[in-house]
Amino acid sequence: MTQIKTAHINSTCLQSYQSVLYSRPLHPELFSSLDHRSITFGPYQFECWLMEGRHMCRFEISGACACEVVSESMRGMPDTGVVESLLCAGEREFEYRFPRSQLNYMTSVQTEQLSNNLYLSTYEELDDFAREDDSMVHRWEDEIGPCMSILSYQRFVKEVHVQSYHFIAREGLVLRTQSLFEHV
């Protein structure tokens, strides 16, 4: 059974995690990508990248682009093309219809800071889900215990559904996102 060490941490990434929507593609070279997947289906292309504690998804159709970045640090990220930037603390929802295009984007973001026992049971439950679902996964340890980032998506004729989970042991943090990229 995995365990969590106890420690007092002054800094908190909960206050700095953001979900940012861009109206343009970002170059993957901006990130230290650990996994990448790409699909082309009918008129759209979808790509996603998984990094330690963060992810990026890009959906393109008919010249329109939606690019979602979820990260604890936006240092080095471009300012051009930002549609919206949301702090992830708590629960947030956002929807955006790209002008003069058939592209619609919706996201829901939720963060929780859990006790050690709840963190570990949630971690193990979603680790099992990731294995069964063939999700993109990266596992690592911080100074307190096990961490994990999961990125899962489902492709449909007119849309892609994306779920992410980022576990940060030093804060007992679980960050969940659910996003929808669709052409209407």
C-alpha positions in Angstrom: 0.0 0.0 0.0 1.3 3.4 -0.9 1.9 5.9 1.9 2.1 9.6 2.3 4.8 11.3 4.4 3.7 14.2 6.6 5.4 17.6 6.1 4.5 21.3 6.3 4.7 23.0 2.9 4.4 26.7 2.7 4.0 27.2 -1.0 0.8 26.0 -2.7 0.3 25.2 -6.4 -3.4 25.2 -5.8 -3.3 29.0 -6.0 -1.3 29.0 -9.2 -2.9 26.3 -11.4 -4.7 27.8 -14.4 -6.7 26.6 -17.3 -6.0 28.8 -20.4 -7.8 28.7 -23.7 -5.9 29.9 -26.8 -7.4 30.6 -30.2 -4.2 29.5 -31.9 -1.9 26.5 -31.9 1.0 26.4 -29.4 4.2 24.8 -30.2 4.8 21.6 -28.3 8.5 22.7 -27.9 7.2 25.0 -25.1 6.7 21.8 -22.9 8.6 18.8 -21.7 6.1 16.4 -23.2 6.1 12.9 -21.8 3.3 11.5 -24.0 1.6 12.7 -27.2 -1.4 11.4 -29.2 -2.9 12.7 -32.4 -6.1 11.8 -34.3 -7.6 13.0 -37.5 -11.3 12.2 -37.8 -13.4 13.6 -40.7 -12.9 17.4 -40.8 -11.1 17.8 -37.5 -7.7 17.1 -36.0 -7.1 16.6 -32.3 -3.8 16.4 -30.5 -2.9 16.1 -26.8 0.3 16.2 -24.8 0.8 15.1 -21.2 3.4 16.6 -18.9 4.2 16.2 -15.2 1.3 17.9 -13.5 -0.1 19.5 -16.6 -1.4 19.0 -20.1 -2.2 20.6 -23.5 -5.0 19.7 -26.0 -5.4 21.2 -29.5 -8.5 20.9 -31.6 -8.5 22.2 -35.2 -11.3 22.4 -37.8 -11.7 24.5 -40.9 -8.9 26.9 -40.0 -10.2 27.5 -36.4 -8.2 26.3 -33.4 -8.9 25.8 -29.7 -5.8 25.1 -27.6 -6.3 24.2 -23.8 -3.4 24.4 -21.4 -3.7 23.4 -17.8 -0.6 24.1 -15.8 0.7 25.4 -12.4 3.0 27.8 -14.1 2.4 29.9 -17.2 6.0 31.2 -17.2 7.3 31.3 -20.8 3.8 30.9 -22.3 2.7 33.3 -25.0 0.2 36.1 -24.3 -1.1 36.3 -27.9 -4.2 34.3 -28.7 -5.4 34.0 -25.1 -9.2 33.8 -25.1 -9.7 33.1 -21.3 -7.6 32.2 -18.3 -9.2 30.6 -15.3 -7.7 30.0 -11.9 -8.4 26.3 -11.1 -9.0 26.7 -7.3 -12.5 25.6 -6.4 -15.0 24.8 -9.2 -15.1 26.7 -12.5 -17.0 26.4 -15.8 -16.4 28.2 -19.0 -17.9 28.0 -22.5 -16.8 29.8 -25.7 -18.1 29.8 -29.2 -15.3 30.8 -31.7 -16.5 33.6 -33.9 -16.9 32.9 -37.6 -16.3 29.2 -37.2 -18.0 26.0 -36.3 -15.9 25.5 -33.2 -17.3 25.4 -29.6 -15.4 24.8 -26.4 -16.7 24.0 -22.9 -14.7 23.1 -19.8 -15.4 22.3 -16.1 -12.5 22.5 -13.6 -12.6 21.2 -10.0 -9.9 21.1 -7.4 -10.0 19.3 -4.0 -7.4 19.2 -1.2 -7.9 15.8 0.4 -6.7 14.1 3.6 -4.0 11.5 3.2 -6.4 8.6 3.3 -8.8 10.1 0.8 -6.0 11.2 -1.5 -4.5 7.7 -1.6 -7.8 6.0 -2.2 -8.7 8.4 -5.0 -5.3 8.0 -6.4 -5.6 4.2 -6.5 -9.1 4.3 -7.9 -8.1 6.6 -10.8 -4.9 4.7 -11.4 -7.1 1.6 -12.0 -9.3 3.6 -14.3 -6.3 4.9 -16.3 -5.1 1.3 -16.8 -8.5 0.0 -17.9 -9.1 3.0 -20.2 -5.7 3.0 -21.9 -5.3 6.7 -20.8 -2.1 8.7 -21.1 -0.5 8.5 -17.6 2.6 9.8 -15.9 3.5 8.7 -12.4 6.2 10.3 -10.2 7.0 11.0 -6.5 7.3 14.3 -4.9 8.8 14.9 -1.4 5.6 13.7 0.2 4.3 10.7 -1.9 2.9 9.5 -5.2 1.8 11.9 -7.9 0.1 11.2 -11.2 -1.2 13.0 -14.3 -3.9 11.3 -16.4 -5.3 12.4 -19.7 -8.2 10.5 -21.3 -10.2 11.3 -24.3 -13.2 9.9 -26.3 -13.6 10.7 -30.0 -17.0 11.1 -31.5 -18.2 12.2 -35.0 -18.5 15.9 -34.1 -16.7 16.2 -30.8 -13.9 15.1 -28.5 -14.4 14.7 -24.8 -11.3 15.1 -22.6 -10.9 14.3 -18.9 -7.7 15.1 -17.0 -6.7 14.3 -13.4 -3.6 15.8 -11.8 -2.5 14.5 -8.4 0.0 16.5 -6.3 0.8 14.6 -3.1 2.6 17.5 -1.3 -0.7 19.3 -1.1 -3.2 16.4 -1.2 -4.4 18.1 -4.4 -6.6 16.5 -7.0 -7.3 18.7 -10.1 -10.0 17.4 -12.4 -10.9 18.9 -15.8 -13.6 17.9 -18.3 -13.5 19.6 -21.6 -15.5 19.4 -24.8 -14.3 20.4 -28.2 -17.0 20.3 -30.8 -17.8 21.4 -34.3 -21.4 22.4 -34.8 
